[in-house]
Amino acid sequence: MRERLRCEALLGFRELMVAQHAYFGEKDAWTADVSRLTPLAPCADGSRVPTPPDEAWLAGCHFRYAVSVAGSTPNDTTYSVRAVGVGGLAEGLTYAMTDGNADGQPVRVWPPSLVLEECHGVRRPEGTPLPAPLCEGAFNLKSLFTAQKAYFQEKDRYSESAPQVGFLPEPCLDGSRAPVPDATWTAGCHFIYRAEVSGTAPEQTFRLTARGMSGAVVEQKLTLDSQYTWSPADPGCAP
């Protein structure tokens, strides 16, 4: 049960990170207004922990979450989230994380006891499991595929440059990234990515590669070409 509670807090943090980054993409600012963030999953029976009526909290299954923001300019602002366990085995459990930018550099402070790799196979409060580790690579290959196609619509060519097409995969939850062998690769969390373009514009094709570098996916490889052909077969990762 303790492992499941840690995973619940981790997933709550991750969902709030996604919501904050979506908000930042529109407003160039983080928000402390929890009503603007995605509601968190309740327990399987639909229940949530109680929240104090005079304070702004987001309620989940066994935790409630408070959000604060520091700084004001896009390149020098962070948000922090505190998760507080309520009732039963969750009572007394508290975790905190911080994300954002300071002096133009990314900042990520993550509780070391919350480890994503330990949560695969552990069901979320609503009863659904995490995607398989391989899906990290598959999701990002799909994003790179979409970025290449969008770039082609504008420029009538593909590009081997990830920054040029606007592709930057998320790092690990603690902010770290996989090591890359050379500048042709772009680092994500457990995977690194590369685009190889063949032919002369506009008659070009591309081949995208995701290579696992650590954890359960080490030495695994996925490829996706410009005709949306997977090798090996499409891993079937649902969003």
Wavefront OBJ file of the C-alpha trace (Angstrom):
o trace
v 0.000 0.000 0.000
v 2.874 2.388 0.764
v 4.232 1.857 -2.753
v 0.822 2.591 -4.224
v 0.555 5.784 -2.178
v 3.960 6.972 -3.389
v 2.898 6.263 -6.954
v -0.358 8.146 -6.452
v 1.563 11.224 -5.285
v 4.012 10.877 -8.192
v 1.224 10.668 -10.744
v -0.568 13.602 -9.144
v 2.591 15.684 -9.487
v 3.032 14.572 -13.083
v -0.541 15.488 -14.038
v -0.144 18.908 -12.444
v 3.138 19.422 -14.328
v 1.374 18.726 -17.621
v -1.421 21.140 -16.692
v 1.025 23.861 -15.616
v 3.062 23.556 -18.816
v -0.113 23.794 -20.907
v -1.101 26.937 -18.993
v 2.416 28.371 -19.375
v 2.259 27.741 -23.122
v -0.750 30.068 -23.316
v 0.055 32.666 -20.654
v 3.872 32.668 -20.260
v 3.232 32.235 -16.548
v 2.476 29.500 -14.029
v -0.727 29.595 -12.018
v -1.456 29.137 -8.316
v -5.197 29.069 -9.074
v -6.034 25.380 -8.704
v -9.367 25.889 -10.482
v -7.386 26.398 -13.709
v -5.611 23.050 -13.367
v -6.806 19.583 -14.349
v -8.833 17.815 -11.633
v -6.951 14.848 -10.201
v -8.235 11.288 -10.221
v -10.534 10.286 -7.351
v -10.547 6.848 -5.775
v -12.162 4.010 -7.720
v -15.435 4.647 -5.841
v -15.376 8.338 -6.812
v -14.429 9.641 -3.378
v -11.744 12.234 -2.633
v -9.978 13.456 0.481
v -11.550 16.465 2.234
v -9.974 19.898 1.773
v -10.027 22.871 4.190
v -12.839 25.253 3.158
v -10.706 28.377 3.640
v -7.714 27.211 1.573
v -7.144 26.398 -2.109
v -6.361 22.696 -2.504
v -6.802 20.127 -5.254
v -8.230 16.896 -3.867
v -7.156 13.466 -5.049
v -7.821 9.992 -3.701
v -5.482 9.897 -0.673
v -3.678 13.245 -1.090
v -4.546 16.897 -1.387
v -2.284 19.273 -3.309
v -1.385 22.936 -2.789
v 0.248 25.053 -5.506
v 2.378 28.187 -5.130
v 4.225 30.378 -7.649
v 7.449 32.378 -7.230
v 8.824 35.001 -9.620
v 7.016 36.793 -12.412
v 8.999 36.863 -15.671
v 8.852 33.805 -17.991
v 12.606 33.144 -17.675
v 12.691 33.538 -13.904
v 9.648 31.916 -12.358
v 8.877 28.591 -10.717
v 5.883 26.813 -9.273
v 5.849 24.391 -6.362
v 3.381 21.666 -5.441
v 2.947 20.128 -1.994
v 1.115 16.812 -1.597
v -0.278 16.019 1.858
v -1.645 12.585 2.706
v -4.999 12.455 4.472
v -6.314 9.539 6.540
v -5.239 5.927 6.975
v -1.741 4.974 5.841
v -1.477 8.228 3.884
v -1.766 10.376 7.027
v 1.497 12.193 7.661
v 2.963 11.564 4.196
v 4.123 14.807 2.586
v 5.972 15.350 -0.688
v 7.023 18.547 -2.475
v 8.350 19.383 -5.931
v 9.409 22.530 -7.792
v 9.603 23.160 -11.535
v 10.238 26.125 -13.820
v 13.080 28.484 -14.706
v 15.615 30.548 -12.776
v 17.819 33.075 -14.576
v 16.845 31.479 -17.884
v 17.847 27.955 -16.835
v 15.498 25.014 -16.179
v 14.900 24.169 -12.521
v 13.501 20.861 -11.283
v 13.485 19.733 -7.646
v 11.958 16.286 -7.250
v 11.484 14.060 -4.161
v 13.976 11.181 -4.526
v 11.556 8.698 -2.953
v 9.111 9.087 -5.879
v 10.511 6.902 -8.686
v 8.490 6.354 -11.858
v 10.154 3.022 -12.655
v 8.760 1.600 -9.411
v 5.210 2.460 -10.469
v 4.885 0.352 -13.618
v 2.360 -2.350 -12.842
v 0.962 -0.371 -9.889
v -2.584 0.660 -10.666
v -3.588 4.277 -10.402
v -6.444 5.310 -8.080
v -8.940 5.111 -10.932
v -7.832 1.557 -11.658
v -5.771 2.001 -14.831
v -2.074 1.033 -15.039
v 0.775 3.186 -16.293
v 1.751 2.673 -19.939
v 4.585 0.200 -20.509
v 8.119 1.706 -20.352
v 8.482 1.264 -24.136
v 5.622 3.707 -24.627
v 7.830 6.634 -23.633
v 9.793 6.099 -26.839
v 6.666 5.449 -28.908
v 4.888 8.606 -27.722
v 7.915 10.757 -28.509
v 8.435 9.181 -31.940
v 4.821 10.057 -32.744
v 5.491 13.640 -31.609
v 8.620 13.831 -33.772
v 6.677 12.384 -36.727
v 4.003 15.085 -36.296
v 6.676 17.791 -35.981
v 8.369 16.627 -39.207
v 5.091 16.654 -41.135
v 4.219 20.137 -39.846
v 7.683 21.410 -40.786
v 7.282 19.954 -44.291
v 3.978 21.808 -44.717
v 5.835 25.077 -44.078
v 9.191 24.430 -45.764
v 8.577 21.670 -48.369
v 11.341 19.620 -46.790
v 12.137 17.559 -43.715
v 14.956 18.259 -41.283
v 17.416 16.217 -39.226
v 17.538 19.027 -36.643
v 15.234 18.447 -33.674
v 15.290 22.136 -32.597
v 14.479 23.196 -36.165
v 11.260 21.166 -36.220
v 10.426 22.080 -32.615
v 10.970 18.667 -31.032
v 12.142 18.529 -27.420
v 11.069 15.466 -25.420
v 10.440 15.760 -21.699
v 13.282 14.904 -19.312
v 12.843 12.490 -16.424
v 10.723 13.723 -13.543
v 13.873 14.724 -11.646
v 15.018 16.817 -14.634
v 17.764 14.460 -15.847
v 18.166 13.248 -19.434
v 19.735 10.218 -21.098
v 23.314 10.625 -22.389
v 23.735 11.082 -26.152
v 26.666 9.695 -28.203
v 26.842 12.752 -30.477
v 24.977 15.870 -31.587
v 22.760 13.994 -34.060
v 20.742 12.624 -31.123
v 18.240 14.406 -28.881
v 17.885 13.246 -25.283
v 14.672 12.403 -23.516
v 14.391 10.547 -20.211
v 15.151 6.878 -20.939
v 15.351 7.214 -24.744
v 17.373 9.244 -27.226
v 16.014 10.235 -30.655
v 17.350 10.863 -34.154
v 15.908 11.814 -37.550
v 17.583 10.710 -40.796
v 16.408 12.389 -44.010
v 16.931 10.928 -47.502
v 16.369 12.397 -50.958
v 16.184 15.905 -52.377
v 13.430 18.308 -51.340
v 10.552 18.164 -51.870
v 10.874 14.447 -52.750
v 12.205 13.417 -49.370
v 11.602 10.648 -46.858
v 12.681 10.291 -43.249
v 13.405 7.599 -40.703
v 13.043 8.297 -36.983
v 14.793 6.250 -34.316
v 14.266 5.948 -30.566
v 16.994 4.082 -28.680
v 16.562 3.004 -25.054
v 19.486 4.004 -22.852
v 18.543 3.030 -19.300
v 16.145 1.119 -17.097
v 13.740 -1.442 -18.517
v 14.202 -0.177 -22.096
v 18.001 -0.269 -22.333
v 19.161 -1.438 -25.802
v 15.577 -1.477 -27.139
v 15.015 0.363 -30.417
v 11.960 1.672 -32.257
v 11.871 3.205 -35.736
v 9.119 5.081 -37.554
v 9.364 6.248 -41.166
v 7.648 8.963 -43.183
v 4.986 6.482 -44.340
v 4.152 5.774 -40.675
v 5.662 2.290 -40.793
v 6.902 1.018 -37.441
v 9.767 -1.383 -36.813
v 9.190 -3.526 -34.916
v 5.395 -3.331 -35.140
v 3.482 -0.405 -33.612
v 3.720 -1.040 -29.845
v 0.064 -0.068 -29.489
v 0.522 2.559 -26.797
v -2.722 4.404 -26.122
v -2.440 8.076 -25.105
l 1 2 3 4 5 6 7 8 9 10 11 12 13 14 15 16 17 18 19 20 21 22 23 24 25 26 27 28 29 30 31 32 33 34 35 36 37 38 39 40 41 42 43 44 45 46 47 48 49 50 51 52 53 54 55 56 57 58 59 60 61 62 63 64 65 66 67 68 69 70 71 72 73 74 75 76 77 78 79 80 81 82 83 84 85 86 87 88 89 90 91 92 93 94 95 96 97 98 99 100 101 102 103 104 105 106 107 108 109 110 111 112 113 114 115 116 117 118 119 120 121 122 123 124 125 126 127 128 129 130 131 132 133 134 135 136 137 138 139 140 141 142 143 144 145 146 147 148 149 150 151 152 153 154 155 156 157 158 159 160 161 162 163 164 165 166 167 168 169 170 171 172 173 174 175 176 177 178 179 180 181 182 183 184 185 186 187 188 189 190 191 192 193 194 195 196 197 198 199 200 201 202 203 204 205 206 207 208 209 210 211 212 213 214 215 216 217 218 219 220 221 222 223 224 225 226 227 228 229 230 231 232 233 234 235 236 237 238 239
